[in-house]
Amino acid sequence: MFVLANLNEKKLEAIRRFEAESGLCIVAMQDVDLDPAPVEADTLSDLQELEKELGVCLVAVK
């Protein structure tokens, strides 16, 4: 699974320079060691409704 990377100022500046030179917008992500949690069908339905309500993607993890 990937999440937004926690960047120090030096790394952030390097990305900003790249963006300025390339004209691209960059999102920095980093890998996290998480396993998906099993979700029962009725709970999954509730989770999907909550996703729609909040306008985000929700992931159940162990």
C-alpha positions in Angstrom: 0.0 0.0 0.0 1.2 3.5 -0.7 0.6 6.7 1.3 1.7 10.3 0.8 5.4 10.5 1.5 6.7 12.4 4.5 9.4 14.6 2.9 12.1 16.7 4.5 12.8 20.2 3.0 15.7 19.0 0.8 13.6 16.3 -0.8 10.6 18.7 -1.2 12.9 21.3 -2.9 14.2 18.6 -5.3 10.7 17.8 -6.3 9.7 21.4 -6.7 12.7 22.0 -9.0 11.7 18.9 -11.1 8.1 20.2 -11.3 9.3 23.7 -12.4 11.6 22.2 -15.1 9.2 19.5 -16.4 5.9 21.3 -16.1 4.5 18.3 -14.3 2.7 18.1 -10.9 4.3 15.4 -8.8 2.8 13.4 -5.9 5.3 11.7 -3.7 4.2 8.3 -2.3 5.9 5.8 -0.1 5.3 2.1 0.6 3.9 1.1 3.9 3.8 -2.5 5.1 0.1 -3.2 5.8 -2.1 -6.1 5.0 -5.8 -5.7 3.9 -8.3 -6.8 6.5 -11.0 -9.3 5.6 -14.4 -7.5 5.5 -17.8 -9.2 5.7 -20.2 -8.5 2.9 -22.6 -6.4 5.1 -19.7 -4.4 6.6 -18.3 -3.9 3.1 -21.6 -2.4 2.0 -21.5 0.0 4.9 -17.9 0.9 4.2 -18.7 1.6 0.5 -21.6 3.9 1.6 -19.2 5.8 3.9 -16.8 6.1 1.0 -19.5 7.7 -1.2 -20.6 10.0 1.7 -17.0 11.2 2.4 -15.8 11.2 -1.2 -12.7 9.2 -0.4 -11.3 5.7 -0.8 -11.3 3.8 2.5 -9.1 0.7 3.1 -9.5 -1.7 6.0 -6.1 -3.0 7.2 -4.9 -5.4 9.9 
